[in-house]
Amino acid sequence: HDTIGSVVVPADVMNRLVKGQVDWQGEGTYGIEVHDKPGQAVVGYDKQEATLTIRARVLEGGRGLQPPEEPAMDSGQCRLEVIAVSARHLPKMDVMGSCDPYLVLRFANQEGTTSTIKGTYNPDWDEAQTFYIPDVKEAAGEMKLVVMDWDMAGSHDEVGEAVINATVMQQVVRAGVGWESEGTYELWNREKQRAVVGNDGERSVVTIRAKVMQGLSGLESPDDLPDQETLGPRRLDVTVSLLV
């Protein structure tokens, strides 16, 4: 396709727009300039300067996890429970069907996967994944939330991903035992470098809930050991609880 021209909306105008109140809307008309020739107007068939009119509206965005700015933990281990709550407004992924989504969560060199829900654009998983953090003072890295579409034959297709940056996740793991928060994130198509738009025309989002839990603790040997070596047989009763 041929490029007719381009319009540039100044950065200071866009900065004010994104900081506007929800539901604010406005309309503007801009002159179209010749591509690669800033300042030279495109002249139309009627000998008039070509113009482009756009209308903008501020919508409510997704609210991410809200960790405290001041850490409650400077060091030590913890476990982070992340509940994959839901996804909304997913796109049609199959020629003969809709979407069979599941969620992959990657954090701190660990990975968790939800079950697959067949035939839906709005899955509700409500499934927990637990990540072990050996020491909260060490950088834990970013968290990736990847929505996948299950396929019976061949490889599964990526619907889109959301990334929670490393700075936020560092604040999360240091937020202290008992802290919890819920966040909603828009999905991004890495291949096409744009937001994922669902079958209903709305942007696709994924919602998680995170909670900081007590870290694992090892066995503690008894302090009141006898002065002399204990002889004779012993039995050690061990109860095992498996955390998944």
Steps between C-alpha positions, in 0.01 A plus 500: 500500500613857433554754779309822435641693795524509876382696803696550822316584821747683730634309801384763751145468367508120535645528852205715604256261334619188682483688831144613437195390697329176398228563235659827383475528125599751237537544127777657294582568135859493370660579169653200321867542409689332218673188622870563576452873425399668827326831452387430142123464485325236294274668242184318402319448174296817572820706543435529874741393774415148617391463863439218745246516784534274804293454814658386828343370819664409830394154620567329830811284474593178675620537857814302574630356827546769766798409722609742774787732413676432833606134540389300803773241439865578423620141484387143556291255305133503411248333275288694253159355427361624169140419414417504130155655536372551146546638150250712309431601139721236338515475118371221280794264451350199322337485155230259617479617860566787737792475745627232739710711740744414774747723684874452545664695787878546503686655792831456684613222261184304580191427296139411571213413265124504548253253362347557156144628472344402169295725274497838675616858452466572874660220706482486881786287631527596867806275534803564724869466414770534766847644439783455750729799560825398681593856599291812437805726493610334175345618172208273413451633147182567304187286493353389168135405455455319169153403380512200268240339275494121528496307171424130465747463213833679468649761727289724717465865395591803707206739542705773668708582805517751781825588677519634857833677519780396736475815714137430590568131566791590730260717700246217502730233649622749764149613594485275806315181594125543465509775236271435205372689198317447172606634162368506144734523201449547127632229270761588238566324169880474482509402134280785376614746771152612594228446759289186466140578404229251585216352300272769647728786390625570854863474608592164651596499870613250763440531875713350779503521880830480690568425866829486691522192722739371765814339360600139553672405826737210559523256790631639829704258714415476872706715738489267804732226373641260763859549616592145414454322170163329472521132409239257379241492220269790424201556274444833327139582407493738200180659364526644150273775365532577132440859383392532139 
